[in-house]
Amino acid sequence: MAKMAAFNPADLEDHIKMAELVDHGVSAQVALDLARHLRISQEQLSELIYLPKRTLHRRIEQGEVLKQDESERVLRLFRLYNRAVEVFADEERAARWFSSHPKALGGKTPLEFMKTEPGARWVEEVLGRIEHGVFS
């Protein structure tokens, strides 16, 4: 098995490093860190990354890495979280926003919306509009 690459949130915009991370798999601990940042439960996290709760818990407990598709979803969510922190200039406000119901998302929370790649792209677009004063 290939050596797992280390995750550094500062590298989220480095596509080469992110491709390597996804290829090797990110630590399940990275997913748990994401849940802490978003202030969500492991159960909510497991729904977001489409990984059964028991499997996620076992991988965290055993220090395992996530599969490629799971790693992609975790990194996508981490990238959006970091983008929200940039936009709101505050981790707490960013985390609260992910559980809010912005009109631009049709009554869904950003967390619900970003389960899919097209939804995540729209969440990123909404963040850009907030940053430029188009949405609040």
MOMOUR-V341511 format. One record per backbone hydrogen bond with DSSP energy under -0.5 kcal/mol. CO is the residue of the C=O (numbers start at 1). NH is the residue of the N-H. Records with the same first field share a line. If there is no record, write none. Layout:
BEGIN
CO: NH + NH
END
This chain:
BEGIN
8: 11
9: 12
11: 14
13: 15
14: 18
15: 19
16: 20
17: 21
18: 22
19: 23
20: 24
21: 25
26: 66
27: 30 + 31
28: 32
29: 33
30: 34
31: 35
32: 36
33: 37
34: 38
35: 39 + 40
41: 45
42: 46
43: 47
44: 48
45: 49
46: 51
47: 50
52: 56
53: 57
54: 58
55: 59
56: 60
57: 61
58: 62
59: 64
60: 63
64: 28
67: 71
68: 72
69: 73
70: 74
71: 75
72: 76
73: 77
74: 78
75: 79
76: 80
77: 81
78: 82
79: 83
80: 84
81: 85
82: 86
83: 87
84: 88
85: 89 + 90
90: 94
91: 95
92: 96
93: 97
94: 98
95: 99
96: 99
97: 100 + 110
98: 111
102: 105 + 107
103: 106
105: 108
109: 113
110: 114
112: 115
113: 116
116: 120
117: 121
118: 122
119: 123
120: 124
121: 125
122: 126
123: 127
124: 128
125: 129
126: 130
127: 131
128: 132
129: 134 + 135
130: 133
END
